Amino acid sequence: MTKTESATEAGPTTQQTMAVTLRWPYFSGGIAIALVVVLGVVLLLRQNIPFEFDGEWMDDITEDRNQTLTAISAVMAWIGGGWFGVFAVPGAVVAVLCLFRRFWAAGYFAVASALSAGLVRVLKHVFGRPRPEEILIPSDFGSFPSGHTANAATMAVVLGLLLFRWWVWAAGALWVVLMALSRTYVGAHWVSDTIGGMILGAAVALLLWAPIAAKLLEERKRRTEVKTRSV
């Protein structure tokens, strides 16, 4: 057996172990949440007047709206928010993780999803930004930050950290971008709302991952060993 093969069978790579021990998730996650708060404060100081790029983007999409894209965006709104996006989807993911006996991963996903949704509600009421007048679908109070986009970002980062697959990261990034686009397309959010949601969702996932990363890696290693022995 070569040295490389031995290291592979031993478990997590050196790079993965370093990612667990370094403190970068705390710093980056903390800075990210601070950026969201700062952005909200700036909006308050501007008396919730949209940024120039917010207005330009909204003008562009209202000119190009069509029934097909509006219907797709409405479906994405249902999938990514409300009872289905906040409870049903995370509940299904947690159930699948438990089925594969990845209980630490299931707990991490559940707590991250709940905390992300909770922080969104708090910040919406703190900043109270009005939604765009061009909105096409029913929505609750508060435009900043985007809860749908935050939920998508939390899910994408959590699954990326749990599964360690490039295609998971790629699919997650695509889902977040599409969700952000759909929310602005139906006029439910300004672009800056979706940016705030992306940052907040990713930050929550990182901050919760950091203290339990070693446990998650050990659990993944055990699952891989069991799978290898059963082959």
N, C-alpha and C positions, 0 to 999 in steps of 0.2 A: 504494500500500500504506500502510495506516495504521500509526501508531506501535505500536499494540497488536498488530496482525498481525505486524509485524516482530519484536517482542519474543517473540511466541509461537513463530515459526519459528526464532529464534535458539537456543532450547534451554530449559533450566530457568528457572523464574520467579525473581524476586528473593527471594520467600519460601523457595523450595527451596534457593537458594544460601546464604541466611542460615542455614538449618537445618544445612547442611554445615559452615559455618565456626564456628558457635557451639559452646561446650563443654558445652551442657546434657546431651547423652547421657552424657558421662563422669560428671558430677555425679549425675544422676538414677539412672543404672545402678549407680554405686558405692554410693549411699545405699540403693538397693533391695536389693542383696546384703547390705549391712550389716544391714538390717532383718530379713532372713531369718536371719542368724546370731544376731542378738539374740533373735529369737523362739525359735530353737532353744535358746539358753542359758536363757531363761526357762522353757522346758519342762523342762530339766534341773534347774533350781533348784526347780521344783514337783514334782520326782521323777516327771515324766511324768503327773501327774494332769491329766485333761482340763479345759479351761476350762468354765465354766458353759454357754456357748453351744454348745460341742462336745457336752456331754451332753444338752442339751435337744433339739438337732437330731437326734441319734442316736435318742433316745427317740421322737421324732415319726415318723421314717421307718420304724423297725422296726414301728410300729403300723399303718402304711399300706402295707406291702409286698404286692405281688401278683406272680403268675408272669410276666405280660407285661412289666412294667417291670424285673423282675429279669433277664429274658432280654435285653431291650434293653441294659441296663447291662453285662451280660456280653459282648455283642457289641462295645460301645464299649471295654470293657477290652482286648479282643483287637485292635481297630483302633488304639487309642492307645498300646499298650505291647507288651512282648515283642519277638520278632524282627520281627514285622510292623510295629509302630508305630515301633520304633527304627531298623530297617534298610530294610525294604521301602518304606514310605511316603516317607521322606526320599530314598531312592535313586530312586524314581519321579519325585519333584519335581525332583531334580538332573538326571535324564535329560531331562525336558521343557525345563528351562532351557537345557541344552546344545544341545538340538535347535533352539532359537530363538537360538542363538549368544550367549547371555547367560552367559558363562563366569565373570565376576566374581560375578554373582548366584548361580550354581550353587555356586561355592566358598564364598561367604558362607553360604548355606543349609546346606551340608554341615558346615562347621566349627561353626556355631551349634548345630545339632542334636546333634553329637557332644559339644561342650563342655557343653551343658545336661544331657545324659544323664550325662556323667562327674561333674559337680558334684553331681547328685542322689545318685549312688552314694556319693560321698565323705561328703556330709552325713548320709545315712542311717546310715552306720557311725559317724560321729562322735557323733551324738545318740542313736541306737539307740532311738527311741521305739517302744513296742509298738503293734501294730495293735489296733483295736477287737475286743472279744470277739464282736461280732455279725457278723463277716465271713462272707460266703457263698461266696467264690471263692478258689482257691489264690493265694497271693501270696508274694513273697520277703521278705527281712528288711528291717525298718525302715519306719516309717509317715511320718516327717517328713523332707523334704517329699514331696509327691505327685509321682512321676515322670511319670505320665500327664498331670497338669495342667500340669506344667512343659513337657513336650514340646508340648502343645497351645498353650500361651502363646508359646513360642519360634516355632513355625510361624506362628501368627497374626500376630505382630509383624513377623517377617521378611518374610512375603508382603505385609503392609500397606506396609512401607517400600519394597519392590521394585516394587509395582504401582501405588501411588498412586491407588487406587480406593476410594470410600467403601463400596461394597458388599463389598469384600474385608475392610475393617476390621469391618464389621457381621457378616459371616459368621464371621470369626475370633473375635470377641467371643462370639458365640452358641455356637460350638464349644467354647470354653474353659469357659464356664458350664455347658454340658451335660455336659462331661467331668467337671467338678468335682462336679456333682450325681450323676452316675452312680457316681463313686467312693465317695461317702458313702452312696449308696443301698444298695450291696452290702456296706457296712461295711468296705471296704478302707482307708478313711481317715477321720480326723476332719476337720471343716470347717477347722480351723487348718492342717492338712496341705496342703489344697488352696489355701489362701490363700498359704502359703509357696511352693508350686509355681508359682502364677501369677506372683508377684513375681520369683522366681528366673528363670523362663523369659523373661519380658519384659526383665529386666535384662541377661541374656546377649545377647539380640538387639540391644539398644541399644548395649552396650559394643563389640560386634564391628562394628556398622554405622558407628560414628563415624569410625574412621580410614580407611575405604574408601568413605565416602559419595560423595565426588567421583567416584571411579572408577565407582561404580554409576550415578550420574546421567549420566556421559558415555556409558556403555554403553547406557543406556536411550535417550538422545538419538540415538545412532547407529542403534539399532534402529528408532526412530520415523522417522528420515530415510529409511532403506532401504525401509521399508514405504510411505512417502509416494511415493517415486519409482516404486515398482512398481505403484501404482494407476493 
